[in-house]
Amino acid sequence: MPETSDKIHDIVVVGAGPSGMTAALLFASVGFETALVAPAVNQEDGRTTALLQDSVTLFEQIGVWDNLRSFATPLSKMRMIDDTRRLVRAPEVTFDSAELNLEAFGYNLRNKDLNRVLAEAAQEQANLTLFEDLAVSYDFGEESVSVFCQDGAPLKTRLLVAADGRNSQAREAAGIELRRWSYPQVAVVLNLEHDRPHNETSTEFHTPTGPFTLVPLPGRTSSLVCVVTSEQAETIKTMSKDDLALELEHRAHSILGKFGIASSPQSFPLSGLSAKSLVGPRLALIGETAHVFPPIGAQGLNLGLRDVASLGRLLTSARDMGADIGATEVLSRYESDRRSDISTRTFAVDALNRSLLTDFLPVQIARSAGLYLADKVPPLRRLLMREGIAPGTKRKTQAVRDNVY
Ligand SMILES: Cc1cc2nc3c(=O)[nH]c(=O)nc-3n(C[C@H](O)[C@H](O)[C@H](O)COP(=O)(O)OP(=O)(O)OC[C@H]3O[C@@H](n4cnc5c(N)ncnc54)[C@H](O)[C@@H]3O)c2cc1C
């Protein structure tokens, strides 16, 4: 193996998905001398991401929100419609951000725009060095971690942040165990044009194969995440644009009028993953390296960005107190800060997805009763809305009012 240079970076982030790029930008912006090792950013991603308020705050902090905002569409209302056609069905529920005195629950953005803006900011961030390379192996030492790359020279760092995704080699090299599971479903993603305005309302139909979700984009366009069986996903791929537009309009009960297909469908088989530990020797896992679950309720990347914010906060305070940022005690704090949020979201999304798939009547009744109460009991509605945005939102809003932060 080639010799590692003597220079020790404060932090090396591996992986330039949205979690890795945001983390590298945050660490560099608060004064850590940071390196980002990753192949060129993926510009073929046809998905969109609904970014919730905490994510927007983080993007403001790293100075990219003004650029992102011009590509983002506000999500003011979220509507859920039970389209399972089962014996027991839930009532329709609409959550309105105005009930929380918010302009919007969040903003929908094309992943291509998100990734491009983050990559441009990374080029300009003074404290951040970019290595367009693949990390291939690691040596976890007492004082530092060595990162060996496919083409360039190895790097040394006090702390390795693994953001190399669901098949992370960094996680594997550190011997961190995982739980993996799969679902009998595929998410088909594409963008649509439509006749009627969406009025900044995201609509989620709960169907027997999973959610069918229309999320607003600029003007009379929306993104669609349609969770179907793998056979149905194959059929969709072979349909002509006109037939597909008609089929999707039918599934959407024409709520947005006539559909036109604005992008080719892309498929994402659904699966789940949970790392048994979020930390290793001088190592922290963030984003999909640590947790993966189905795309329901716009939770995945928002959860990953809360990992980033938490890690940034804890590392800054450790450094300010003169502590070693790669020390076990610092990393243990990250583990305990993030564990409950990750477990709760993973469990809730998994339970909702499975409740749609099952024909077991008690589960159908429980899901319907939950949505009925969410519709009829205002304090529960508000609690669900706040928790949907981020855990502890009420406490944070109160703390801001009381000038605690
Ligand atoms: C259909 C769908 C819709 C979704 N919608 C939403 C939504 O509305 N809201 C939301 O919050 N979330 C959503 N998600 C989830 C969200 O897309 C993911 O959470 C997010 O993309 C994960 O980003 P990441 O940076 O953690 O991982 P990734 O995007 O997987 O990034 C990993 C990166 O690591 C790099 N890498 C891999 N190996 C190496 C190596 N050896 N060396 C260097 N680099 C390496 C890869 O090239 C890649 O760029 C959705 C997911 C799906 C499937």
The ligand as a Gaussian input file, in Angstrom:
#p B3LYP/6-31G(d) Opt

LIG

0 1
 C      -38.176000       7.046000      -4.304000
 C      -37.540000       7.743000      -3.132000
 C      -38.021000       8.990000      -2.732000
 C      -37.464000       9.632000      -1.619000
 N      -37.990000      10.826000      -1.216000
 C      -37.513000      11.412000      -0.100000
 C      -38.079000      12.629000       0.402000
 O      -39.016000      13.194000      -0.172000
 N      -37.559000      13.165000       1.547000
 C      -36.535000      12.567000       2.211000
 O      -36.110000      13.088000       3.254000
 N      -35.953000      11.434000       1.751000
 C      -36.420000      10.835000       0.626000
 N      -35.852000       9.687000       0.167000
 C      -34.653000       9.157000       0.845000
 C      -33.405000       9.871000       0.310000
 O      -33.404000       9.816000      -1.088000
 C      -32.156000       9.212000       0.886000
 O      -32.241000       9.242000       2.287000
 C      -30.899000       9.974000       0.457000
 O      -30.759000      10.001000      -0.928000
 C      -29.676000       9.302000       1.071000
 O      -28.567000      10.139000       0.855000
 P      -27.133000       9.716000       1.405000
 O      -26.220000      10.845000       1.069000
 O      -27.219000       9.273000       2.825000
 O      -26.747000       8.412000       0.568000
 P      -26.466000       8.253000      -0.995000
 O      -27.244000       9.247000      -1.773000
 O      -26.646000       6.808000      -1.309000
 O      -24.933000       8.659000      -1.160000
 C      -23.866000       7.766000      -0.967000
 C      -22.696000       8.292000      -1.782000
 O      -21.513000       7.574000      -1.429000
 C      -20.748000       7.385000      -2.597000
 N      -19.861000       6.234000      -2.368000
 C      -20.203000       4.927000      -2.305000
 N      -19.102000       4.164000      -2.079000
 C      -18.050000       5.013000      -2.001000
 C      -16.652000       4.837000      -1.790000
 N      -16.126000       3.622000      -1.636000
 N      -15.848000       5.932000      -1.778000
 C      -16.397000       7.176000      -1.943000
 N      -17.703000       7.403000      -2.153000
 C      -18.522000       6.336000      -2.190000
 C      -21.775000       7.143000      -3.701000
 O      -21.229000       7.449000      -4.959000
 C      -22.891000       8.105000      -3.278000
 O      -22.756000       9.361000      -3.915000
 C      -36.397000       9.023000      -0.924000
 C      -35.892000       7.774000      -1.344000
 C      -36.471000       7.128000      -2.426000
 C      -35.952000       5.764000      -2.837000

